Amino acid sequence: MSGVIGRYLKEVVPEKAKTTQASNKLEPSTLTKVFGSMKPADITAADVWDFVQARAKTSKVRANRERSLLQDVMRHAIMWGHCKDNPVREQDSTHTAGPDLHCLAPFPIKALTEIKRPISSTQLVTSRDGSPMTLEGRKTAWGRTMDKAIAENAISERFHFHDNRAKTVTDLKAAGRDAKSLSGHASESIVEKVYDRRSMKKANPLE
């Protein structure tokens, strides 16, 4: 598997967006440590499940990202003739650990649009003066927001900025409204598996 991951890094990652490349160069180290000595054909859905659950104990966001990367690596392993099935696809993505959406307060769109800024902007999230923020700037600002919210007991656990989309989709689905168009995905199955957190499943403990 280490050879497949190495080939993926050399041939596939360079074709991705620069921001994705940076992330993909960090995530394979964990995948190599866990699956590197295994043959692609020997990896099972149970192996993936155990990895995701163990990884989520230290970082739920990383668990989700590394699972997604592993799925794409296995997809290429199939094309390169190393295996026939993708064990990550067999594991329903709703199993992937995610934050409790009850801890996400309704996103204060109205409050954000009413903030007075020296520079007018069409972007919702900006710096204090209204100028666009860099990707790293947004990550830093979000991290500080999470730290403050945890310290003030406003939320019980950290969550990713993109989890706001999952909450919105979940709320819309619960209300019987169309959520597919808002998510930007053409496939209803992707919306249900990735964003609709009402269908998240929990494993029963083994006796």
C-alpha positions in Angstrom: 0.0 0.0 0.0 2.9 2.3 0.7 3.9 2.0 -3.0 0.4 2.9 -4.1 0.3 6.0 -1.8 3.7 7.0 -3.1 2.6 6.8 -6.7 -0.6 8.7 -5.9 1.5 11.5 -4.4 3.7 11.7 -7.5 1.1 11.3 -10.2 -2.3 12.4 -8.8 -1.7 15.1 -6.2 0.2 17.5 -8.5 -2.9 17.7 -10.7 -5.1 19.0 -7.9 -5.6 22.6 -6.7 -2.7 24.1 -4.7 -4.7 24.2 -1.4 -5.7 20.6 -1.9 -2.1 19.6 -2.6 -0.9 21.1 0.7 -3.5 19.1 2.6 -2.9 15.9 0.6 0.9 16.0 1.4 0.2 15.9 5.1 -2.5 13.3 5.3 -0.7 10.4 3.5 1.8 10.1 6.4 -0.9 8.8 8.7 -2.4 6.5 6.0 1.1 5.1 5.4 1.7 4.4 9.0 -1.6 2.5 9.3 -2.0 0.8 5.9 1.5 1.1 4.4 2.5 -2.5 5.1 -0.8 -4.0 3.9 -1.7 -5.0 0.3 -4.6 -2.9 -1.1 -6.6 -6.0 -1.8 -6.3 -7.0 1.9 -7.8 -3.8 3.3 -11.4 -4.3 4.5 -14.3 -2.0 5.3 -13.8 -3.1 8.9 -10.2 -1.9 8.8 -11.3 1.5 7.5 -14.0 1.7 10.2 -11.5 1.0 13.0 -9.1 3.6 11.6 -11.7 6.4 11.2 -13.0 5.8 14.7 -9.6 5.8 16.3 -8.5 8.8 14.4 -11.6 10.7 15.3 -10.7 10.5 19.0 -7.9 13.0 18.3 -9.2 14.9 15.3 -12.7 14.5 13.8 -11.8 16.8 10.9 -8.7 14.9 10.1 -10.6 11.6 10.3 -13.0 12.8 7.6 -10.3 14.2 5.4 -8.0 11.1 5.6 -11.0 8.9 5.0 -11.8 10.8 1.8 -8.2 10.7 0.7 -8.0 7.0 1.3 -11.1 6.4 -0.8 -9.5 8.2 -3.7 -6.2 6.4 -3.2 -8.1 3.1 -3.3 -10.0 4.2 -6.4 -6.7 4.7 -8.2 -5.4 1.4 -6.8 -8.3 -0.3 -8.6 -7.4 1.4 -11.8 -3.7 0.5 -11.4 -4.7 -3.2 -11.0 -3.9 -3.6 -7.3 -7.4 -4.6 -6.2 -11.0 -5.0 -7.4 -13.0 -3.3 -4.7 -12.9 -0.1 -2.7 -13.4 -0.9 1.0 -13.9 2.8 1.8 -16.9 3.1 -0.5 -18.4 0.0 1.2 -18.4 1.9 4.5 -21.2 4.4 4.4 -19.9 7.9 4.8 -22.5 8.6 7.4 -20.4 6.4 9.7 -17.7 9.0 9.7 -17.5 10.8 13.0 -18.7 14.4 12.9 -19.7 17.0 15.4 -23.0 17.1 17.1 -25.0 19.5 15.0 -27.0 20.6 18.1 -24.0 22.5 19.2 -24.1 24.7 16.0 -26.2 27.8 16.7 -28.2 29.2 13.7 -25.7 31.0 11.5 -26.1 34.8 12.2 -26.4 35.9 8.6 -28.4 39.0 9.4 -26.0 40.1 12.1 -23.0 39.6 9.8 -24.6 41.7 7.0 -25.3 44.5 9.4 -21.7 44.9 10.6 -20.4 48.2 9.5 -17.1 48.0 7.6 -14.9 50.7 6.2 -14.7 48.8 2.9 -17.9 47.5 1.4 -17.7 43.8 0.3 -19.8 41.2 -1.4 -18.2 38.5 0.7 -19.9 37.4 3.9 -16.7 36.5 5.8 -14.1 39.3 5.7 -11.4 41.0 7.8 -12.5 43.7 10.2 -12.1 46.4 7.6 -14.1 44.5 5.0 -11.2 43.4 2.9 -11.0 39.7 1.6 -9.3 37.2 3.9 -6.7 34.7 2.8 -7.3 31.0 3.3 -4.9 30.9 6.2 -6.4 34.0 7.7 -9.9 32.4 7.6 -8.5 29.2 9.3 -6.8 31.3 12.0 -9.9 33.4 12.6 -12.1 30.3 12.8 -9.8 28.6 15.2 -9.9 31.6 17.5 -13.7 31.7 17.3 -13.8 28.0 18.3 -11.4 28.5 21.2 -13.5 31.4 22.5 -16.8 29.6 22.1 -15.4 26.5 24.0 -14.0 28.8 26.8 -17.3 30.5 27.2 -19.2 27.2 27.1 -21.2 28.4 24.1 -20.6 25.0 22.4 -19.6 21.6 23.7 -17.1 20.6 21.0 -15.2 22.2 18.1 -16.6 21.9 14.6 -15.4 22.8 11.1 -16.7 25.9 9.2 -18.1 23.6 6.5 -20.2 21.8 9.1 -22.5 24.8 8.9 -23.6 23.5 5.5 -24.3 20.1 7.0 -26.5 21.7 9.6 -28.4 23.8 7.1 -29.0 20.8 4.8 -30.1 18.7 7.8 -32.5 21.3 9.0 -34.0 21.7 5.5 -34.4 18.0 5.0 -36.1 17.7 8.4 -38.5 20.4 7.3 -39.3 18.6 4.1 -37.6 21.2 1.9 -35.3 20.7 -1.1 -31.7 20.8 0.1 -29.9 19.4 -3.0 -29.8 22.7 -4.9 -28.4 24.5 -1.9 -25.6 22.0 -1.3 -24.4 22.4 -4.9 -24.4 18.6 -5.6 -26.3 17.1 -8.4 -26.7 13.7 -6.6 -29.3 13.3 -3.9 -27.4 10.3 -2.6 -24.4 12.4 -1.9 -26.5 14.9 0.0 -28.0 12.2 2.1 -24.8 10.4 2.9 -22.5 13.4 3.5 -24.6 16.3 4.7 -27.9 14.9 6.1 -26.7 14.1 9.7 -30.1 12.7 10.7 -29.1 9.4 9.1 -25.8 9.0 11.0 -25.4 5.5 12.3 -23.7 4.3 15.5 -22.1 0.9 15.8 -23.3 -1.4 18.5 -20.5 -2.5 20.9 -19.3 -6.0 20.6 -20.0 -8.3 23.6 
